[in-house]
Amino acid sequence: MPGGDAREAARTVTGSFEDFVHLPELPARGPGADMVGRTLGLLVEVYARVEPSGWRVGDRPGRDTRRSHAWLREDLDALEEYTQGYSGVLKVQAVGPWTLAAALELRGGEAALGDAGACRDLAASLAEGLRGHLADVRRRVPGARVVLQLDEPSLTAVLRGRVRTASGYRTHRAVDRQVVEGALRDVLAAHDGPAVVHSCAPDVPFALLRRAGAAAVSFDFGLLTERDDEAIGEAVEGGTTLFAGVVPSTDAALSDPAGSVMGVRTLWRRLGLNPGSLADSLVITPTCGLAGASPAYARRALAHCVKAAKSLADNPE
């Protein structure tokens, strides 16, 4: 979400959704409030500090780690305030192990992605940290049904060997798909409820994510091509929920709600899926995070998602 006021963000989110709220992230506050910094603050016995080139492994928890913890406590306090008596779904999100490995530098300056042992340690630390974080969320909002989202925008680049080294002249070797799947499965297993994996990059590996244990896959609907049809059809028929990003995530003119989901209806017809399954198989979302939007647009976008979803449920064909 845009801005730096945790209480305003929590008020906006809880006021926009009756039964599917989420814990806002406010990266405009600076390092430690960004998605990577927040997740690094969750890690157990792995610490990071901000360098000019980005986040780098450190020897001990320092100022940047303490700041990450402080921002998260502030966000959780605000969410707890606005969810008294809440009993719907509550989504919390963290960066997944592979995007984290691509973003975090080891002491020598190269990404952890290039060190198989470091990747394993990072995934294990993340899983342990998420267990504690999820327990805290459940304690603060005891009536909520918690959904875990892992943000993996770098996942396709990791699988295809497109993550650049520190020099920029070469790329890290592609990581074996079974290794990627195994690490995701281990991290997702830290949560005993439903989990979703989000990627706003092209060529989302739907089948791999489903095998890893994702109950839902979140993606930018505008990046789909007909090459994705088979994987999407199999996902829907296999019971996977699709989080379809159809509402622009930065300030834009919004069409009528029914028009926003026209492409979804077209996809369903093309795949020969039952229109009646749309309401159970789909969640309407922005294409990606709303941190780059104006506060006013972010509120409109969330409201638009609700209206578009209702339009789809009321008139699936």
C-alpha positions in Angstrom: 0.0 0.0 0.0 1.2 3.6 -0.5 2.1 6.1 2.2 3.6 5.6 5.6 0.6 5.6 8.0 0.0 2.1 9.3 -3.3 2.9 10.9 -4.6 4.5 7.8 -3.5 1.5 5.7 -5.2 -0.9 8.1 -8.4 1.2 8.2 -8.5 1.2 4.3 -7.9 -2.5 4.0 -10.4 -3.5 6.7 -13.0 -1.0 5.3 -12.6 -2.3 1.8 -13.1 -6.0 2.4 -15.8 -7.7 4.5 -14.2 -11.1 4.7 -10.7 -11.1 3.1 -8.5 -8.5 4.7 -4.7 -8.5 4.6 -1.7 -7.2 6.5 -0.5 -4.0 4.6 3.1 -3.4 3.7 4.2 0.3 3.4 7.6 0.3 1.6 7.6 4.1 1.3 8.8 4.3 4.9 12.2 3.1 3.8 14.5 0.1 4.2 13.0 -2.6 6.5 9.5 -1.7 5.4 10.1 -2.9 1.8 9.0 -6.4 1.0 12.6 -7.9 1.0 13.6 -6.0 4.2 10.5 -7.0 6.0 11.0 -10.7 5.2 14.7 -10.5 6.1 13.5 -9.3 9.5 11.5 -12.5 10.0 14.5 -14.8 9.5 15.8 -16.8 12.4 19.6 -16.6 13.1 20.2 -14.9 9.7 20.7 -11.2 9.7 21.0 -8.5 7.0 22.0 -4.9 6.7 21.5 -2.3 4.0 24.5 -1.6 1.6 24.6 0.7 -1.4 24.0 -2.3 -3.6 21.1 -3.7 -1.5 20.6 -6.1 1.4 23.6 -8.1 2.5 24.1 -10.8 5.1 25.4 -9.4 8.4 27.0 -11.0 11.5 24.5 -9.8 14.0 21.2 -8.0 14.2 21.9 -4.3 13.7 20.0 -1.1 13.1 18.3 -2.3 9.9 17.0 -5.5 11.5 15.7 -3.5 14.5 14.0 -1.1 12.1 12.4 -4.0 10.2 11.0 -5.4 13.5 9.7 -2.0 14.5 7.8 -1.4 11.3 6.3 -4.9 11.4 5.2 -4.4 15.0 3.6 -1.1 14.1 1.7 -2.7 11.2 0.5 -5.6 13.3 -0.6 -3.3 16.1 -2.7 -1.3 13.6 -4.2 -4.4 12.0 -5.1 -5.8 15.5 -6.8 -2.5 16.3 -9.0 -2.6 13.2 -9.8 -6.4 13.3 -11.4 -6.7 16.8 -13.9 -9.5 16.5 -13.0 -10.2 12.9 -13.7 -13.8 11.8 -13.0 -13.8 8.1 -9.9 -14.6 6.0 -6.7 -12.8 6.8 -3.8 -12.8 4.3 -0.2 -12.2 5.4 2.6 -12.1 2.9 6.4 -12.6 2.8 9.0 -12.9 0.1 9.5 -16.5 -1.0 12.8 -18.3 -0.7 13.9 -17.9 -4.3 13.2 -14.2 -4.7 14.9 -13.7 -1.4 17.9 -15.7 -2.5 18.1 -13.6 -5.7 17.9 -10.3 -3.7 20.1 -11.0 -0.6 23.9 -10.6 -1.1 26.4 -12.8 0.7 29.4 -11.2 2.3 31.4 -11.3 -1.0 28.7 -9.3 -2.8 27.1 -12.0 -4.9 23.5 -13.1 -4.5 22.8 -16.1 -2.2 21.3 -17.7 -5.2 24.7 -18.7 -6.4 25.4 -20.8 -3.3 23.3 -23.9 -2.9 24.1 -24.2 0.8 23.1 -20.6 1.4 19.8 -21.2 -0.4 19.0 -24.2 1.8 19.9 -22.2 5.0 17.8 -19.3 3.8 14.7 -21.4 3.1 15.0 -23.2 6.5 15.4 -19.8 8.3 12.4 -18.4 6.5 10.2 -21.4 7.3 11.1 -21.1 11.0 10.6 -17.3 11.0 7.2 -17.7 9.3 6.0 -20.1 12.0 6.6 -17.5 14.7 5.1 -14.7 12.6 2.0 -16.7 11.8 1.6 -17.6 15.5 1.8 -13.9 16.4 -0.9 -13.0 13.8 -3.2 -15.7 15.1 -2.7 -14.5 18.7 -3.5 -10.9 17.7 -6.6 -11.8 15.5 -7.8 -15.1 17.0 -10.9 -15.4 15.0 -9.2 -15.1 11.6 -8.6 -17.8 9.1 -5.0 -17.1 8.1 -3.8 -17.4 4.5 0.0 -17.2 3.8 1.2 -15.6 0.5 4.7 -16.0 -0.8 5.8 -13.3 -3.2 8.0 -14.8 -5.9 8.4 -12.2 -8.7 12.0 -13.5 -9.5 10.9 -17.2 -9.7 10.8 -17.4 -13.5 14.2 -15.7 -13.7 15.6 -18.2 -11.2 14.3 -21.2 -13.2 15.6 -19.8 -16.5 19.0 -18.6 -15.4 18.2 -14.9 -15.9 19.3 -13.5 -12.5 22.4 -11.3 -13.1 25.6 -11.6 -11.1 27.0 -8.6 -9.2 29.2 -7.6 -12.2 26.2 -7.6 -14.5 28.2 -9.4 -17.2 26.8 -12.9 -16.7 23.9 -14.6 -15.0 23.6 -17.2 -12.3 23.0 -20.7 -13.4 19.4 -21.8 -13.6 18.3 -23.7 -10.5 17.0 -27.2 -11.0 13.2 -27.3 -10.9 13.1 -30.1 -8.4 15.3 -28.0 -6.0 13.1 -25.0 -6.5 9.9 -27.0 -5.9 11.4 -28.7 -2.8 12.4 -25.4 -1.1 9.0 -23.9 -1.8 7.3 -27.0 -0.4 9.3 -26.8 2.8 8.5 -23.1 3.3 4.8 -23.5 2.5 4.7 -26.4 5.0 5.4 -23.8 7.8 1.8 -22.9 7.5 -0.9 -25.4 8.4 -3.6 -23.5 6.4 -4.0 -22.5 2.7 -1.2 -20.8 0.9 -0.9 -18.7 -2.2 2.2 -17.9 -4.3 2.3 -14.6 -6.2 4.3 -13.7 -9.2 3.7 -10.6 -11.4 6.2 -11.9 -14.0 5.4 -13.6 -17.3 5.4 -17.4 -17.6 4.3 -18.3 -14.1 5.1 -22.0 -13.4 1.6 -23.0 -12.4 2.2 -26.8 -12.3 5.3 -26.4 -10.2 3.6 -24.2 -7.7 0.7 -26.6 -7.4 3.0 -29.6 -6.8 4.9 -27.5 -4.1 1.6 -27.2 -2.2 0.2 -23.8 -3.2 -3.6 -23.8 -2.9 -3.8 -20.7 -5.0 -1.6 -18.9 -7.6 -1.6 -15.1 -7.9 -0.6 -13.5 -11.2 -0.9 -10.5 -13.6 -3.8 -11.6 -15.8 -2.6 -9.2 -18.6 0.7 -11.2 -19.0 -1.1 -14.5 -19.8 -0.8 -16.0 -23.3 -2.5 -18.9 -24.9 0.6 -21.0 -23.9 -0.7 -20.8 -20.4 -4.2 -22.2 -21.2 -3.4 -25.8 -20.5 -1.7 -25.1 -17.2 -4.6 -22.9 -16.1 -7.2 -25.3 -17.1 -5.5 -28.1 -15.2 -5.1 -25.9 -12.2 -8.8 -25.0 -12.1 -9.9 -28.5 -12.6 -7.5 -29.6 -9.9 -9.1 -27.2 -7.4 -6.4 -24.5 -7.4 -7.8 -21.0 -6.8 -6.6 -18.3 -9.2 -5.9 -14.8 -7.9 -6.3 -12.9 -11.2 -4.7 -9.5 -11.3 -7.0 -7.5 -13.6 -7.1 -4.0 -11.9 -4.1 -1.7 -12.7 -1.8 -1.3 -9.7 -0.8 2.3 -10.5 -3.1 5.3 -11.1 -5.2 4.6 -14.2 -8.7 5.2 -15.4 -10.9 2.3 -14.3 -13.4 0.8 -16.6 -16.8 -0.4 -15.3 -16.4 -3.4 -13.0 -18.0 -5.8 -15.5 -15.5 -4.6 -18.2 -12.5 -5.4 -15.9 -13.4 -9.1 -15.8 -14.4 -9.5 -19.5 -11.1 -11.2 -20.2 -11.7 -13.7 -17.4 -15.0 -14.6 -18.9 -13.4 -15.0 -22.3 -10.7 -17.3 -20.9 -13.3 -19.5 -19.2 -15.1 -19.9 -22.5 -11.9 -20.6 -24.4 -11.0 -23.3 -21.9 -14.5 -24.8 -21.9 -14.8 -24.4 -18.1 -18.1 -24.2 -16.4 -19.0 -20.5 -15.9 -20.7 -21.4 -12.6 -17.2 -22.3 -11.2 -15.9 -18.8 -11.5 -17.1 -17.6 -8.1 -15.4 -20.5 -6.4 -12.3 -20.6 -8.5 -11.3 -16.9 -8.7 -10.2 -14.0 -6.6 -10.0 -10.6 -8.3 -6.9 -8.5 -7.3 -4.8 -5.6 -8.5 -2.1 -6.7 -11.0 0.6 -6.3 -8.4 1.2 -4.3 -5.2 -0.3 -0.8 -4.8 2.7 0.9 -3.3 3.3 2.9 -6.5 -0.3 4.3 -6.5 -1.7 7.4 -4.9 -3.6 6.7 -1.7 -6.8 7.8 -3.3 -6.3 5.5 -6.3 -5.4 2.6 -4.0 -8.7 2.9 -2.2 -10.6 3.0 -5.5 -8.7 0.0 -6.8 -9.6 -2.1 -3.8 -13.2 -1.1 -4.0 -13.1 -1.8 -7.8 -11.8 -5.4 -7.1 -14.8 -6.0 -4.8 -17.3 -4.7 -7.4 -15.7 -6.6 -10.3 -15.8 -9.9 -8.3 -19.5 -9.3 -7.5 -20.2 -8.7 -11.2 -18.5 -12.0 -12.0 -20.4 -13.9 -9.4 -23.7 -12.4 -10.4 -23.2 -12.8 -14.1 -20.5 -15.4 -14.8 -21.4 -15.7 -18.5 
